[in-house]
Amino acid sequence: MIDVNGIKFSYGTGDVLKDISFRVHEGRVVSILGVNGSGKSTLLKTINGILRPRQGTVHVDGRETKAMSREEIARSMGYMPQKSQATPCTVFEAVLLGRTPHISWYISPHDIAKTQEIVELMGLGGYSHRCTTQLSGGELQRVIIARALAQEPRVLLLDEPVNHLDIRSQMNVMTLIRNITQSFGIATIVVMHDLNTALRFSDEFILMKEGSLFAAGNRDIMTAATISEAYGLRVALSEVQGIPVVVPYTDHDEGRHWSAKELPPLEQNPRETGEYYQGEARTTGGTLRWIRTEP
């Protein structure tokens, strides 16, 4: 689907990306993770051709992006920038703008039909005629993603799509992204800051550190040791009802941090079937507590 091979990029004399290589297959959501300044957004812009790499190549379905025009790249890759502002137009018009790479002289009935299809798919049908400046943050994020999908891309590139959203909007947007990736058979690459959201919705992970690819692979690479080294911060990796959870802690924390599998049975829950588990570690801010119910 998309192959990134030996990408190097520099701003002036300092290397920002150092020999980055990976492959993403269709139907997969891949999260790019790492601390601020590790090169995540720069990598996304380099893949999209917004920034030209000093060395290396990007191939989409076997075609090298250097040999493509901007219109061809836009038909192959949909891009959502880190910061997106509402423009004074209707939701339908904003999504229709995504058809630009396919429009030659006029907007065709197919462009209108495709736009309407995407609007409905993203749950924006009731907002079609509303001005984008009147939308909430979560609604606007869906519009921006819908505009990228209207390009009919093979690859979707999203830079922090749930940044600044409340927890419900985060879950709604990430669920949409995952469902769209699978139903459309596209490859989705997402820059993320929230490790827990990434673990919950991603199939594969790319951990960046100081411009280099520190680790890449499926869920197996996301161990407490790997995350701790990549972020320079000790973490506990646990589960809550089967959902992976990363809990960071500092040198001020005291006591033992239990993992879900280590937690001893405390008592039978009289209202629910299953055993009731808990563990705790005392900290300067109180008590960290993990609870897991297994049916």
Sequence and secondary structure as in RCSB ss.txt:
>XXXX:A:sequence
MIDVNGIKFSYGTGDVLKDISFRVHEGRVVSILGVNGSGKSTLLKTINGILRPRQGTVHVDGRETKAMSREEIAR
SMGYMPQKSQATPCTVFEAVLLGRTPHISWYISPHDIAKTQEIVELMGLGGYSHRCTTQLSGGELQRVIIARALA
QEPRVLLLDEPVNHLDIRSQMNVMTLIRNITQSFGIATIVVMHDLNTALRFSDEFILMKEGSLFAAGNRDIMTAA
TISEAYGLRVALSEVQGIPVVVPYTDHDEGRHWSAKELPPLEQNPRETGEYYQGEARTTGGTLRWIRTEP
>XXXX:A:secstr
 EEEEEEEEEETTEEEEEEEEEEE TT EEEEE STTSSHHHHHHHHHTSS  SEEEEEETTEEGGGS HHHHHH
HEEEE S     SSBHHHHHHGGGGGG SSS  HHHHHHHHHHHHHTT GGGTTSBGGGS HHHHHHHHHHHHHT
T  SEEEEESTTTT  HHHHHHHHHHHHHHHHHHT EEEEE S HHHHHHH SEEEEEETTEEEEEESGGG  HH
HHHHHHTS EEEEEETTEEEEEE  TT  S    GGG  EEEE SSSSSEEEEEEEEETTEEEEEEEEE 
